[in-house]
Amino acid sequence: MPVSPAGPELRADCSRCFALCCVALPFSASADFARDKAAGTPCPNLGGDHRCGIHDRLRPEGYTGCTVYDCFGAGQKVSQVTFGGRDWRTGGREHARLMFAVFPVVEQLHELLHHLDEALALPAARPVHAELRRARERVERLSLGTPDELAGLDVGPHRREVGALLQRAGELARAGLRGRRKDRRGADLAGARLRGADLRGVSLRGACLIAADLTGADLRGADLLGTDLRDADLTDADLTGALFLTRPQLTAARGGAGTRLPASLPRPAHWTARGRGVLRR
C-alpha cells in the first residue's frame, strides 16, 4: 500500500504553538502523568516561553502521556490562524478561555483530515475517493471557522460521517488481501495472547488491545482505526500496510528493531534496539 505522509499542516509544530496541549487539556495522576492538572491550568513544567522544561526526560519524570500525545497540527493552526498569533498569556481571560475551548475541537477535525488523507492515498478505495474529497473539503472549511463558530461546533456528526466513509475505504483496501479478514471491531482483547497470530486484513477498529502480546503477529493490512495499543507488545510484529495507524498508537505500545512499520511512521524513540520497548510506569 502507498505511503501517505501527513502534510506539514497536519504535523505538530510546537515552535509555532502556544503550548496549548500543556494548558488547555486536563490530566490526572496515573501511570501516564505524575500529578493532577485541571483544564485551562498551565502544566507546572511549562516555561514562560511556551516550552516544556523537562521535554528531554518526560518518561523518567512520569509524564509518559505527553510523549504519546499528538495534536495533528491543531496547535499551530489555533495559535497562528484561528487566533492570529495572539497567545493566551497576553490576550486576556476571555481570549484564553475561548482558545482553550477551540483547541480540542480543531484537534478532532485535524485527526479526521489525517485519516481522510490516508484513505485518499489508497488506490483500492478509488470508488469512494470523490466522497472522501468532498468530506475533506467540508472538514477543512470547518477547521478554518471563527473562534466562536469552532467553540460551538458539535464534532460528533462529522466524526460519524467521516467514520462511515473510512470504514468503506478500509473494506475496499482489505478486500484484496489474502486471509479471512475477520471483523473484530470493538473487541475486548486486553491482555490477549496473540503471539504469532495471523491478523492480516482483520478489522480491529476500536478494539482494546491493552497489554496484548502481539509478538511476531502479522498485522499487514489490518484496520487499526482507534485501536487501543497501550502497552501492547509489538516486538517483531509486521504492521506494514496497516490502515489508519497513528504515531500516538505506536508510541503507546512497545516494540523494537524487529517491528516492521508503515514507511510513513517513525519508530518510537523509546523502543529498544534489542526488542521489547520500555514498560510504562
Salt bridges, closest charged atoms under 4 A:
GLU9 OE2 - ARG136 NH2 3.81
ASP32 OD1 - ARG280 NH1 2.70
ASP56 OD1 - ARG57 NH1 3.63
GLU61 OE2 - ARG57 NE 3.13
ASP70 OD2 - ARG247 NE 3.45
ASP87 OD2 - HIS50 NE2 3.23
GLU94 OE2 - ARG97 NH2 2.54
GLU111 OE2 - HIS115 NE2 3.81
ASP117 OD1 - ARG136 NE 2.48
GLU131 OE2 - ARG168 NH2 3.12
GLU140 OE2 - LYS77 NZ 3.40
GLU140 OE1 - ARG136 NH1 3.89
GLU161 OE2 - ARG138 NH2 2.25
ASP183 OD2 - ARG185 NH2 2.77
ASP198 OD2 - ARG200 NH2 2.72
ASP213 OD2 - ARG195 NE 3.33
ASP218 OD2 - ARG200 NE 3.75
ASP218 OD2 - ARG220 NH2 2.59
ASP223 OD2 - ARG205 NH2 2.86
ASP228 OD2 - ARG230 NH2 2.68
ASP231 OD1 - ARG280 NE 3.28
ASP233 OD2 - ARG276 NH1 2.08
ASP238 OD2 - ARG220 NE 3.77
ASP238 OD2 - ARG260 NH1 3.23
